[in-house]
Amino acid sequence: MSDSVYKIIDLVGSSTTSWEDAATTAIGRASKSLRDLRIADVQKLDIKIEDGKPAQFRINLRLSFKFQD
């Protein structure tokens, strides 16, 4: 196994349905411009409330990907 270097970025995904959908949205978007995604670490979950009801699920992710040669 060779030595590797990884970059870590922070992302925020949102969904009107669930935190899982919010994570899927963030990772899906990141995968369009980044290759070799490795780990998504959940940093924070929150809910935007409107009129006393959940309106938007938000997830903050720390995402790592491998640097390419």
VENTAZI-V499040 format. One record per residue. N is the residue number from 0. PHI is phi in radians with two decimals (NA if undefined). Layout:
n;phi
N;PHI
N;PHI
This chain:
n;phi
0;NA
1;-1.50
2;-1.20
3;-2.35
4;-2.20
5;-2.12
6;-1.81
7;-2.13
8;-2.23
9;-1.81
10;-2.27
11;-2.19
12;-1.94
13;-2.41
14;-2.75
15;-1.50
16;-1.79
17;-2.88
18;-1.18
19;-1.07
20;-1.13
21;-1.11
22;-1.13
23;-1.07
24;-1.09
25;-1.11
26;-1.19
27;-1.07
28;-1.17
29;-1.08
30;-1.19
31;-1.31
32;-2.12
33;-2.10
34;-1.96
35;1.07
36;-1.11
37;-2.04
38;-2.34
39;-2.03
40;-1.82
41;-1.26
42;-1.72
43;-2.80
44;-2.10
45;-2.59
46;-2.26
47;-1.44
48;-1.95
49;-2.31
50;0.93
51;1.31
52;-2.28
53;-1.06
54;-1.92
55;-2.69
56;-1.64
57;-2.17
58;-2.31
59;-1.74
60;-2.07
61;-1.86
62;-1.95
63;-1.94
64;-2.52
65;-1.48
66;-1.17
67;-1.73
68;-1.28
